[in-house]
Amino acid sequence: MSNDYNAPIVLNKRIDSTMLTEHTDAALSSISDVERDTGVPKETLRVWERRYAFPQPERDQNGERQYPAAQVQRLRLVKRLLDHGYRPGKIMHLDTEALSNLASKTGSDPHAPSADDPELRHCLTLIKNHKISELRQRMAQALLQMGLQRFVTELVAPLTTLVGDTWASGDLAVFEEHLFAEMLQSLMRNAIFSANQQIGQAAAAPRILLTTVPQERHGLGLLMAEALFALEGAHCVSLGVQTPLNDIVDAARVQKADIVALSFSSVMSPRAAVDNVTELQSRLGEATQVWAGGSCAALARRHLGPQRVLDLNDIAGAVARWRAEHAAAAS
């Protein structure tokens, strides 16, 4: 669905007031927190610790691993490079600055945001200065001026990626990212509702079920995809994030879904994306197609096939192709 929605943003997560004051370099994360944050399995973290002497967690009074924020940041960069084909033995000895420099050179995506774009830079500044109301007003005005399709592809997608990259580099706090996500979620929901009201149900097919698999908690890509599917007149049902595969299958059957659309962010491994899509397609049968999107799915494109992996700019064509194929089959 999205061309590069790799920002590690969790939707529907409320912000405790203490989060606004507790982001310090001294913050420690459990091994479960690090696994969820970076997408690196616990077992792999332990292997790296023995084999490469990194990470080097501290221990709490019960002997449980506790990871400093600086090590978590470095692990995010390691994970990003591994997803681009680097081998652990080649990069684990590098410090954060070297990893960051190397990661900045891996961005071959032509849709990747430019930090020099004045609008993106201004929006990021508003986030860092906690001027969320001002940011919402600015983005709402952009939505009116650009229309929903351009708003999603030209502003929301690159800004979300830039926010994720800034967070990964340690220049954005978790609570700042959450503030941005909450604002954008509200704005996008209103835009999707308006799009559905304007288009109506005259061209409701295909029926599309949107969700993520249990390992994927990042959901902003679903909203971007849903907005563009709605513009194409599709009937969308969103289950939110982290839906077990059995429940996805049950929901698809109850909702009579023609398509199940899954989002995979950069914290997922390409192999996990392939395995989940393949397993789900096997359970659903050929009557229901499984489409995938996101920065992780893009890396798995050659295994899943180009018509199964979409970015935002593919959505209109994919819906048109589905309608043409089913119209031909019905005639």
matplotlib code that plots the C-alpha trace (Angstrom):
import matplotlib.pyplot as plt

x = [0.0, 2.2, 5.4, 7.5, 5.4, 8.1, 7.6, 7.3, 4.1, 1.5, -2.1, -4.7, -2.1, -2.9, -0.1, 0.3, 1.2, 4.4, 5.7, 6.2, 8.9, 10.4, 12.4, 16.0, 19.1, 19.1, 15.8, 16.2, 14.2, 13.5, 14.4, 10.7, 10.5, 13.5, 12.1, 8.9, 10.7, 13.3, 11.8, 14.9, 13.8, 14.9, 16.9, 18.8, 19.6, 21.1, 23.1, 24.5, 25.5, 27.6, 29.0, 29.6, 29.7, 26.8, 24.4, 25.7, 22.6, 22.7, 21.0, 18.3, 18.1, 16.5, 19.2, 16.9, 18.5, 17.9, 19.0, 20.1, 18.4, 21.6, 21.9, 18.3, 18.9, 21.9, 19.9, 17.3, 20.0, 21.4, 18.0, 17.5, 20.8, 20.1, 16.8, 18.8, 21.0, 23.9, 25.3, 25.7, 29.4, 30.0, 28.2, 27.9, 31.3, 30.2, 29.2, 26.0, 27.4, 28.9, 25.7, 23.7, 26.0, 25.8, 22.0, 21.7, 23.4, 20.9, 18.0, 17.5, 13.7, 12.8, 9.9, 12.0, 11.5, 14.0, 15.0, 15.6, 11.9, 10.7, 7.2, 8.4, 11.1, 8.6, 6.2, 9.0, 9.9, 6.3, 6.4, 9.7, 8.3, 5.1, 2.9, 0.5, -2.5, -0.7, 0.5, -3.0, -4.3, -1.5, -2.1, -5.9, -5.3, -3.0, -5.7, -8.2, -5.7, -4.2, -7.1, -7.0, -5.0, -2.1, -2.3, -1.6, 1.1, 2.9, 2.7, 1.5, 3.6, 6.9, 6.3, 5.6, 8.8, 10.8, 9.3, 10.3, 13.8, 14.2, 13.0, 15.4, 18.3, 17.5, 16.4, 12.8, 11.3, 8.8, 6.1, 6.7, 6.1, 3.0, 1.6, 2.1, 0.5, -2.6, -3.1, -2.7, -5.0, -7.8, -7.3, -7.1, -10.2, -12.2, -10.9, -11.8, -15.3, -15.8, -14.5, -16.9, -19.8, -19.0, -18.6, -21.4, -21.8, -22.4, -19.1, -18.5, -16.7, -14.1, -14.7, -11.4, -10.4, -7.5, -5.3, -1.9, -0.6, 0.1, 3.8, 3.0, 1.7, 2.3, -0.9, -0.5, 0.0, -3.4, -5.0, -3.1, -4.1, -7.7, -8.0, -6.8, -9.0, -12.0, -11.2, -11.5, -14.9, -14.0, -15.8, -13.3, -13.4, -10.5, -9.7, -6.9, -3.6, -2.3, -5.1, -4.4, -4.5, -7.5, -9.4, -8.4, -9.7, -13.0, -13.5, -12.8, -15.5, -18.1, -17.4, -17.3, -14.0, -12.6, -9.2, -7.3, -4.8, -1.9, 0.6, 4.2, 6.5, 10.3, 10.4, 9.2, 11.6, 10.9, 10.8, 8.1, 6.1, 6.4, 5.5, 2.4, 1.1, 1.7, 0.0, -3.0, -3.5, -3.4, -6.1, -8.3, -8.2, -8.1, -11.5, -9.9, -6.7, -4.1, -2.3, 0.6, 2.2, 4.8, 8.6, 9.1, 6.7, 8.6, 11.8, 9.8, 8.3, 10.4, 9.1, 5.5, 5.1, 4.5, 0.7, 0.5, 2.8, 1.6, 2.8, 0.4, 0.8, -0.2, -3.6, -5.8, -4.4, -4.7, -8.4, -9.1, -7.3, -9.3, -12.6, -11.6, -10.7, -14.0, -16.1, -14.5, -15.1, -18.8, -19.4]
y = [0.0, 2.9, 3.3, 4.0, 4.1, 2.7, 5.1, 3.0, 4.6, 2.7, 3.8, 3.9, 4.2, 6.8, 8.9, 9.0, 12.4, 11.1, 10.2, 13.9, 14.1, 10.6, 10.5, 10.5, 8.9, 6.9, 5.1, 1.3, -1.2, -4.8, -7.4, -7.7, -4.0, -4.1, -6.9, -5.0, -1.7, -2.9, -6.1, -8.1, -11.4, -12.0, -15.1, -13.1, -10.4, -13.0, -14.6, -11.2, -10.5, -13.7, -13.6, -9.8, -8.5, -6.2, -5.3, -5.2, -4.9, -4.0, -6.3, -5.5, -6.8, -10.0, -10.5, -9.6, -7.7, -4.0, -2.1, 1.6, 3.9, 4.4, 0.7, 0.5, 3.3, 1.5, -1.7, 0.1, 1.1, -2.4, -3.8, -1.3, -2.3, -6.0, -5.4, -3.9, -7.0, -6.3, -9.2, -8.9, -9.7, -6.7, -4.0, -5.1, -3.5, -0.1, 2.7, 4.6, 7.4, 5.0, 2.9, 6.1, 7.2, 3.8, 3.7, 7.1, 5.6, 2.7, 4.9, 3.9, 4.4, 7.2, 8.1, 8.6, 12.0, 14.7, 16.4, 19.5, 19.7, 23.0, 21.7, 18.5, 20.3, 22.8, 20.0, 18.2, 21.4, 21.8, 18.2, 18.8, 22.0, 20.2, 22.5, 19.8, 22.0, 24.2, 21.1, 19.8, 23.1, 23.2, 19.7, 20.2, 23.2, 21.1, 18.4, 21.0, 22.4, 19.2, 16.8, 13.5, 11.5, 14.0, 14.8, 11.1, 10.4, 13.7, 14.8, 12.2, 9.3, 11.2, 13.0, 9.7, 8.2, 11.3, 11.1, 7.4, 8.1, 11.0, 8.7, 6.0, 8.4, 9.4, 13.0, 12.5, 11.2, 8.4, 10.7, 13.2, 10.5, 9.4, 13.0, 13.2, 9.8, 10.6, 13.9, 12.3, 9.4, 11.7, 13.8, 10.8, 9.2, 12.4, 12.5, 8.9, 9.4, 12.4, 10.4, 7.6, 10.1, 11.7, 8.5, 6.5, 2.8, 2.9, 1.2, -0.6, -3.6, -4.8, -5.3, -4.9, -6.0, -4.0, -5.2, -6.2, -9.6, -10.2, -9.3, -5.9, -3.2, -0.2, 0.9, 4.3, 2.6, 1.1, 4.5, 5.8, 2.7, 2.9, 6.5, 5.7, 2.6, 4.7, 7.2, 4.3, 3.5, 0.3, -0.9, -0.9, -2.7, -2.0, -4.4, -2.2, -3.8, -7.2, -9.5, -13.2, -15.1, -17.2, -14.1, -12.5, -15.6, -15.6, -11.8, -12.1, -14.8, -13.0, -9.7, -11.5, -9.8, -9.9, -8.7, -8.7, -5.8, -6.2, -3.5, -4.4, -1.8, -1.8, -3.6, -6.8, -9.0, -9.6, -13.4, -12.9, -10.8, -13.6, -16.3, -14.5, -13.6, -17.1, -18.7, -16.4, -16.9, -20.6, -20.4, -18.0, -19.8, -18.2, -16.5, -13.8, -12.1, -11.0, -7.7, -6.4, -3.0, -1.1, -0.8, -4.4, -5.8, -3.8, -5.8, -9.0, -8.0, -10.4, -13.4, -12.3, -10.9, -7.3, -7.6, -8.8, -6.0, -2.5, 1.0, 3.9, 4.8, 1.3, 1.3, 2.9, 0.6, -2.5, -1.8, -1.1, -4.3, -6.3, -4.9, -5.6, -9.2, -9.8, -8.1, -10.3, -13.4, -12.5, -11.9]
z = [0.0, 1.1, -0.8, 2.3, 5.5, 7.7, 10.6, 13.8, 14.9, 17.0, 16.5, 19.3, 21.9, 24.5, 26.0, 29.7, 31.1, 32.6, 29.1, 28.5, 31.2, 31.3, 28.0, 29.1, 27.9, 31.1, 30.2, 30.2, 28.1, 28.8, 26.2, 25.3, 24.8, 22.5, 20.5, 19.9, 19.3, 16.8, 15.3, 16.4, 18.1, 21.7, 20.7, 18.1, 20.7, 22.9, 20.1, 19.1, 22.7, 22.8, 19.3, 18.8, 22.3, 21.3, 22.6, 26.2, 28.4, 32.0, 34.6, 37.1, 40.6, 39.3, 36.6, 33.8, 30.8, 30.6, 27.5, 27.6, 25.1, 23.1, 22.5, 21.4, 18.9, 17.6, 17.2, 15.1, 12.7, 12.6, 11.8, 9.0, 7.4, 7.8, 5.9, 3.1, 2.8, 5.1, 7.1, 10.9, 10.9, 8.7, 10.7, 14.4, 15.3, 13.9, 16.3, 16.0, 13.8, 11.3, 11.2, 10.6, 7.8, 6.2, 6.5, 4.9, 1.8, 1.4, 0.5, -3.1, -2.9, -5.3, -3.1, 0.0, 1.6, 1.4, 4.6, 2.6, 1.5, 3.2, 4.0, 5.5, 7.5, 8.8, 9.9, 11.6, 13.5, 14.7, 16.0, 17.8, 19.3, 20.4, 18.4, 17.4, 17.1, 14.7, 12.8, 12.5, 11.2, 8.6, 7.5, 7.3, 5.1, 2.9, 2.6, 1.3, -1.2, -2.4, -2.3, -0.5, -3.1, -3.3, 0.4, 1.2, -1.4, -1.4, 2.2, 4.7, 3.3, 3.1, 6.4, 8.2, 6.8, 7.8, 11.3, 11.5, 10.3, 12.8, 15.6, 14.5, 14.6, 18.1, 17.2, 18.1, 21.4, 21.5, 23.0, 20.2, 17.7, 19.5, 19.5, 15.8, 15.3, 17.3, 15.4, 12.1, 12.9, 13.8, 10.7, 8.4, 9.9, 9.2, 5.6, 4.9, 6.3, 4.0, 1.0, 1.7, 2.1, -1.2, -3.2, -1.7, -2.4, -6.1, -6.9, -3.6, -5.1, -4.3, -0.6, 1.2, 4.7, 6.1, 9.0, 10.2, 11.4, 15.1, 14.9, 13.3, 15.6, 13.3, 11.6, 10.0, 6.6, 6.9, 7.1, 4.1, 2.1, 3.2, 2.2, -1.4, -1.6, -0.5, -3.3, -5.8, -4.5, -2.7, 0.4, 3.2, 6.6, 9.0, 11.8, 13.1, 14.0, 15.3, 14.2, 14.6, 11.2, 12.3, 13.0, 9.7, 7.9, 9.9, 9.3, 5.6, 5.3, 7.4, 5.6, 2.2, 1.5, -2.0, -0.9, 2.4, 2.5, 5.0, 6.1, 7.0, 8.4, 8.5, 11.9, 10.3, 8.4, 4.7, 5.4, 8.0, 5.5, 2.9, 5.4, 6.7, 3.2, 1.9, 4.9, 4.8, 1.1, 1.6, 4.3, 2.4, -1.0, -4.4, -4.0, -1.8, -2.8, -0.3, -1.0, 1.0, 1.4, 3.4, 3.4, 4.5, 1.9, -0.8, 0.1, -0.3, -3.7, -5.7, -3.6, -3.5, -7.0, -8.2, -8.3, -4.7, -3.3, -3.8, -2.9, -2.6, -6.3, -7.3, -5.6, -8.3, -11.0, -8.8, -8.1, -11.8, -12.7, -10.2, -11.5, -15.1, -14.3, -12.5, -15.1, -17.8, -15.6, -15.1, -18.8]

ax = plt.figure().add_subplot(projection="3d")
ax.plot(x, y, z, "-o")
ax.set_aspect("equal")
plt.show()
